[in-house]
Amino acid sequence: MKITAEFFKSLADETRLRLLVLLHEGREYCVCDLVQALGIPQSTLAYLRRHGWLQGRREGLWMHYSLVSGFDSLYRDQLNLVVSRLAGTKICREDRQRLTAWCAENNNAICR
């Protein structure tokens, strides 16, 4: 019961939901991409990682994040439902556009 409560609690933040929508496509992003494109603190990423949503991979000084792929079916189904409801919202479409533009402009960034 406690794990399920923590699961839903971790979804109770707009910024975390926006990040999960972006990462749901399965791509890995450098912390600098997500922080700069969305204007979020790194602590948001750390929170999601601590609560089992994200996996991190260090490459030199940079941390790269992606969504954990091996979710329990209950959590995977809930995440799919949340993403399907939010992905088309104005703010999530704008997030995607900003992230895509940021990555295109910074393709040769030091973290790549």
C-alpha positions as CSV (number, residue, x, y, z in Angstrom):
1,M,0.0,0.0,0.0
2,K,2.8,2.4,0.9
3,I,4.5,1.9,-2.4
4,T,1.3,2.7,-4.3
5,A,0.7,5.8,-2.2
6,E,4.3,7.0,-2.9
7,F,3.7,6.3,-6.6
8,F,0.7,8.6,-6.8
9,K,2.3,11.2,-4.6
10,S,5.2,11.4,-7.0
11,L,2.7,12.3,-9.8
12,A,1.2,15.1,-7.7
13,D,3.3,17.9,-9.2
14,E,2.8,19.7,-12.6
15,T,6.5,19.9,-13.4
16,R,7.2,16.2,-12.7
17,L,4.2,15.3,-14.9
18,R,5.5,17.5,-17.7
19,L,8.9,15.8,-17.5
20,L,7.3,12.3,-17.6
21,V,5.3,13.3,-20.7
22,L,8.5,14.4,-22.4
23,L,10.4,11.3,-21.4
24,H,7.6,8.9,-22.2
25,E,8.7,8.6,-25.9
26,G,11.7,6.6,-24.7
27,R,14.5,9.0,-25.6
28,E,17.4,9.9,-23.3
29,Y,18.2,13.5,-22.6
30,C,21.1,15.2,-20.9
31,V,20.3,17.1,-17.7
32,C,21.3,20.3,-19.4
33,D,18.7,19.8,-22.1
34,L,15.9,19.3,-19.7
35,V,16.9,22.0,-17.3
36,Q,17.5,24.6,-19.9
37,A,14.6,23.8,-22.2
38,L,12.0,23.7,-19.4
39,G,13.5,26.0,-16.9
40,I,13.3,23.5,-14.1
41,P,15.6,22.8,-11.2
42,Q,17.8,19.7,-11.3
43,S,16.2,18.6,-8.1
44,T,13.0,17.7,-10.0
45,L,15.0,15.2,-11.9
46,A,16.6,13.9,-8.8
47,Y,13.2,13.5,-7.1
48,L,11.9,11.4,-10.1
49,R,15.0,9.3,-10.0
50,R,14.8,8.6,-6.3
51,H,11.1,7.6,-6.7
52,G,11.9,5.1,-9.5
53,W,10.7,7.0,-12.5
54,L,14.0,7.8,-14.1
55,Q,17.3,6.0,-14.7
56,G,20.5,8.0,-15.0
57,R,23.7,7.4,-16.9
58,R,26.8,9.4,-16.3
59,E,29.0,10.4,-19.2
60,G,31.9,12.5,-17.9
61,L,30.5,15.4,-16.0
62,W,27.0,15.0,-17.5
63,M,24.0,13.0,-16.3
64,H,21.7,11.6,-19.0
65,Y,18.1,10.6,-18.0
66,S,15.5,8.4,-19.5
67,L,12.3,6.8,-18.2
68,V,12.7,3.5,-16.5
69,S,11.4,0.8,-18.8
70,G,10.6,-2.1,-16.4
71,F,7.6,-0.7,-14.5
72,D,5.1,-2.9,-12.8
73,S,2.1,-3.2,-15.1
74,L,-0.1,-1.2,-12.7
75,Y,2.3,1.7,-12.8
76,R,3.0,1.4,-16.5
77,D,-0.7,1.5,-17.3
78,Q,-1.3,4.5,-15.0
79,L,1.6,6.4,-16.6
80,N,0.3,5.6,-20.1
81,L,-3.1,6.9,-19.1
82,V,-1.6,10.1,-17.6
83,V,0.6,10.7,-20.6
84,S,-2.3,10.1,-23.1
85,R,-4.4,12.7,-21.3
86,L,-1.6,15.3,-21.0
87,A,0.5,15.0,-24.1
88,G,-1.9,17.0,-26.2
89,T,-2.3,19.9,-23.7
90,K,-0.9,23.3,-24.7
91,I,1.8,23.3,-22.0
92,C,3.1,19.8,-23.0
93,R,3.1,20.7,-26.7
94,E,5.1,23.9,-25.9
95,D,7.5,21.9,-23.7
96,R,8.1,19.5,-26.6
97,Q,8.7,22.4,-29.0
98,R,11.1,24.1,-26.6
99,L,13.0,20.9,-26.0
100,T,13.2,20.1,-29.7
101,A,14.4,23.6,-30.5
102,W,17.0,23.6,-27.6
103,C,18.4,20.2,-28.7
104,A,18.6,21.3,-32.4
105,E,20.4,24.6,-31.5
106,N,22.8,22.8,-29.1
107,N,23.5,19.7,-31.1
108,N,27.3,20.3,-30.6
109,A,27.1,21.1,-26.9
110,I,29.8,19.8,-24.6
111,C,27.6,17.1,-23.1
112,R,27.2,15.4,-26.5
